[in-house]
Amino acid sequence: MRRRHQLDSTPFTSEKLREGLWESKLLRYREQLPAAAEERLLRLLQVIRNRYRDDHSFEKANALRRRIREDLTGLQEHYVELKQELQTFLAAAQETLALNPANPDDTDMSAYQVTRDISTASAQVLIDQIAQIDQADSLLANLVDDAVLVERSNRAQKWQRYAPLIYGGVQEALGEQAPRGISDGGPIGRFFSWLVPQLTGEDTTAGSAGRQLRKIMEEARKAQKSSHRTNSKQI
């Protein structure tokens, strides 16, 4: 994959699909799929391309969501630092109060009481501010986890996401004419190299598409076998 093209906004048409099938030599020139098979494959490709296009349209909003979450997380970190500082001041204020009992043996009770009242008030202010920080931190945590900041995605930024579905759709549409297996640079690879730029704006070669698709399908088959074995053991 080398570069990304501007996505084509025009819908898939029968003519466009036929061109791709002819260029890749999945069909002989002028040969056509059965009407119903062609319509099913067209619908599939259009739905998948819309998913890719949706993900492209989500990119700006998702970038803003990430920035907001980062800013909120930064505020949380600053509040944690501020809370630590205030706790240090509070500990010092409480230590001062502990060293000055409420009923000292002191002749100047008036001055003493004023000093103690100030210290008590200062300590209470710090306690209130720490409580406010805890409330703010809870609010920020809720905002960070808010649904509006959850990134939207079909996980379809790259063509490999729906490659097995497309491959299955092409095989079904071609029926008995479908190639057996996926070779490097073969008709399936050529079809994907024609199709991918129109789906995601990515650029690939027939050889690369064939190799990647073969690997994807092999992994899918292994995962399916593993799932069947697991289900059999549970039964």
C-alpha positions in Angstrom: 0.0 0.0 0.0 1.6 3.2 -1.2 -0.8 6.1 -1.3 -4.4 7.1 -0.7 -6.6 8.4 -3.5 -9.6 10.7 -3.2 -12.6 8.5 -2.8 -15.0 8.4 -5.7 -18.5 9.5 -4.5 -20.3 8.0 -7.5 -22.2 4.7 -6.8 -21.1 1.4 -8.3 -22.9 0.7 -11.5 -23.2 -2.5 -13.6 -21.0 -0.9 -16.2 -18.3 -0.1 -13.7 -18.4 -3.6 -12.2 -18.2 -5.2 -15.6 -15.1 -3.2 -16.4 -13.4 -4.5 -13.3 -14.4 -8.1 -14.0 -13.1 -7.7 -17.6 -9.9 -5.9 -16.7 -9.0 -8.6 -14.1 -10.0 -11.3 -16.6 -12.5 -12.8 -14.1 -14.9 -12.6 -17.1 -14.1 -12.6 -20.8 -14.6 -9.3 -22.5 -18.3 -8.6 -23.1 -19.3 -11.5 -21.0 -21.7 -10.6 -18.1 -22.8 -12.1 -14.8 -26.4 -13.3 -14.5 -28.5 -10.3 -13.7 -29.5 -11.4 -10.1 -25.9 -12.3 -9.3 -24.6 -9.0 -10.6 -27.2 -7.1 -8.6 -26.3 -8.9 -5.4 -22.6 -8.2 -5.9 -23.3 -4.5 -6.7 -25.3 -4.1 -3.5 -22.6 -5.8 -1.4 -19.9 -3.6 -2.9 -21.9 -0.4 -2.4 -22.7 -1.2 1.2 -19.1 -2.0 2.0 -17.9 1.2 0.3 -20.4 3.2 2.3 -18.8 1.7 5.5 -15.4 2.8 4.3 -16.7 6.2 3.4 -18.4 6.6 6.8 -15.1 5.8 8.5 -13.4 8.5 6.5 -16.1 11.0 7.4 -15.7 10.1 11.1 -12.0 10.9 11.1 -12.3 14.6 11.9 -14.9 14.1 14.6 -12.8 11.3 16.1 -9.7 13.5 16.1 -11.7 16.1 18.0 -12.9 13.5 20.5 -9.3 12.4 21.1 -8.2 16.0 21.7 -11.0 16.6 24.1 -10.2 13.4 26.0 -6.5 14.3 26.1 -7.4 17.8 27.5 -9.7 16.4 30.1 -7.1 13.8 31.1 -4.6 16.6 31.4 -7.0 18.6 33.7 -7.4 15.5 35.8 -3.6 15.2 36.2 -3.3 18.9 37.1 -6.1 18.5 39.7 -4.2 15.5 41.2 -1.1 17.7 41.5 -3.1 20.5 43.1 -4.7 18.1 45.5 -1.3 16.9 46.6 -0.1 20.4 47.2 -3.2 21.3 49.3 -2.9 18.1 51.3 0.7 19.2 52.2 -0.6 22.6 53.3 -3.4 20.9 55.3 -1.1 18.5 57.0 1.1 21.5 58.1 -2.0 23.4 59.3 -3.3 20.5 61.3 0.1 20.0 62.8 0.2 23.6 63.9 -3.2 23.2 65.5 -2.1 20.0 67.3 0.8 21.9 68.8 -1.6 24.6 70.1 -4.2 23.1 72.4 -7.6 24.6 72.7 -7.2 25.7 76.4 -3.6 26.7 76.9 -2.2 28.1 80.1 -1.7 31.5 78.5 -2.5 35.0 79.9 -3.2 36.5 76.4 -6.2 34.4 75.6 -7.7 36.9 73.1 -4.6 36.9 70.8 -4.2 33.2 71.1 -7.8 32.4 70.2 -7.7 34.7 67.2 -4.6 32.9 65.9 -6.1 29.5 66.5 -9.4 30.5 64.8 -7.4 31.7 61.8 -5.6 28.4 61.7 -8.8 26.4 62.1 -10.5 28.4 59.3 -7.5 27.9 57.0 -7.5 24.2 57.6 -11.3 24.1 56.8 -10.8 26.0 53.6 -8.2 23.5 52.5 -10.5 20.6 53.4 -13.3 22.2 51.4 -11.0 22.8 48.4 -9.8 19.2 48.4 -13.4 18.0 48.5 -14.2 20.3 45.5 -11.2 18.8 43.7 -12.6 15.3 44.3 -15.9 16.4 42.9 -14.3 18.0 39.8 -12.2 14.8 39.3 -15.3 12.7 39.4 -17.0 15.0 36.9 -14.0 14.9 34.6 -13.9 11.1 34.8 -17.5 11.0 33.7 -16.9 13.3 30.9 -13.9 11.3 29.6 -16.1 8.2 29.6 -19.1 9.9 28.2 -20.6 8.3 25.1 -20.3 11.5 23.0 -16.5 11.1 23.3 -16.4 7.5 22.1 -14.9 7.3 18.7 -17.2 6.0 15.9 -15.7 3.4 13.5 -16.6 0.5 11.3 -13.0 -0.5 11.6 -13.0 -0.1 7.8 -10.1 2.2 7.2 -8.2 -0.5 5.3 -9.5 -2.8 2.6 -8.5 -6.0 4.4 -11.4 -5.4 6.9 -14.1 -6.6 4.5 -11.8 -8.6 2.1 -13.3 -12.0 3.0 -16.8 -10.8 2.5 -15.9 -9.3 -0.9 -14.1 -12.4 -1.9 -17.0 -14.6 -0.9 -19.4 -12.3 -2.8 -17.3 -12.5 -6.0 -17.0 -16.3 -5.8 -20.7 -16.6 -5.3 -21.5 -14.3 -8.2 -19.1 -16.1 -10.6 -20.4 -19.5 -9.6 -18.6 -22.3 -11.6 -16.5 -19.7 -13.3 -14.8 -18.7 -10.0 -11.1 -19.2 -9.9 -9.9 -22.1 -7.7 -7.6 -20.5 -5.1 -5.8 -17.2 -4.9 -2.6 -16.8 -6.8 -0.1 -13.9 -6.7 -1.1 -11.5 -9.5 -4.0 -13.8 -10.6 -7.5 -12.7 -11.6 -8.7 -12.3 -8.0 -5.6 -10.2 -7.1 -6.1 -8.1 -10.2 -9.8 -7.5 -9.3 -8.9 -6.4 -5.8 -6.2 -4.1 -7.2 -8.9 -2.5 -9.4 -11.4 -2.4 -6.6 -9.4 -1.3 -3.6 -8.8 2.4 -4.7 -12.5 2.8 -5.2 -13.4 1.4 -1.8 -10.8 3.0 0.5 -8.7 5.3 -1.6 -5.7 2.9 -1.0 -3.5 1.7 -3.8 -2.3 -1.9 -4.1 -0.9 -4.2 -6.8 -2.4 -7.4 -8.0 0.5 -9.4 -6.5 0.3 -7.7 -3.1 -3.5 -8.0 -3.0 -3.3 -11.7 -3.9 -0.8 -12.5 -1.2 -2.6 -10.5 1.5 -6.0 -11.9 0.6 -4.6 -15.5 0.6 -3.2 -14.9 4.1 -6.4 -13.4 5.3 -8.5 -16.3 4.1 -6.1 -18.9 5.6 -6.3 -17.2 8.9 -10.1 -17.0 8.7 -10.2 -20.8 7.9 -8.0 -21.5 10.9 -10.1 -19.4 13.2 -13.3 -21.2 11.9 -11.8 -24.6 12.5 -10.7 -23.6 16.0 -14.2 -22.3 16.8 -15.7 -25.6 15.6 -13.4 -27.6 17.8 -14.3 -25.5 20.8 -18.0 -25.8 20.1 -17.6 -29.6 19.7 -15.9 -29.9 23.1 -18.7 -27.9 24.8 -21.3 -30.1 23.3 
